[in-house]
């Protein structure tokens, strides 16, 4: 629908593609890896129907945004989000992130405060920090090497675990959806396949502290069968760090629960937003 300039790389502007639909209180949806804003389609339509203005955008390097070589860290991602919010002059915003997209709202809270934000939503979160909760550095080193060597094959393997395909293919997710996700992934910047990986293990402790200090309502939802961001290293310790947050587990849900368990996610999301 439109583009917002967030920086410059050599002779070209760095632009974020965004879509802006509906009226009412604003919900900004931040997508996961290696997708784009369109991955929220099952949530965006429900939110629009419920009377919310929904804004999705593509992170730098992904979707229709600029395929840059630099800036794949959460300080930059949060700055990009801030530019979006300030350019569109948004207030009383609900910031909702999925997977990698949970990093932006948390870092935004620490770097830019929460004056513009009404509530936070974390779906299949990265926080509070996987290295501190039993996931070894070597795993991420291997992901980087694999994605750099052959990103096309890496994305195929990634989606097997994203949706737990051996049990969910053609029951909770179709091969057509998986193929469409793969096509979205390979259309992203080649460097983005591996350059974002170190951001997944940044130190989120100060971000979590900023969320706690904000006093804003927070929703955390995680699937019990998440293989990408295992719940015992993410969702459960995240809730332990934010005991006042509303917390839900979706039994049997894989990482890609926005699609496979859309009805459950949407019900929890709408209930939280409407409180």
Secondary structure, DSSP 8 states (H G I E B T S, - for coil): -EEEEEEEETTEEEEEEEEEE-SSSEEEEE--TT--GGGGHHHHHHHHHTT-EEEEE--TTSTTS---SS--SHHHHHHHHHHHHHHTT--SEEEEEEGGGHHHHHHHHHHH-STTEEEEEEES--TT-SGGGT--HHHHHHHHHHHHH-HHHHHHHHHHHHHTHHHHBTTTB-HHHHHHHHHHHHTS-TTHHHHTGGGGGS--HHHHHHHHHH--EEEEEEETT-SSS-TTTTHHHHHHHTTTSEEEEETT--TTHHHHTHHHHHHHHHHHHH-
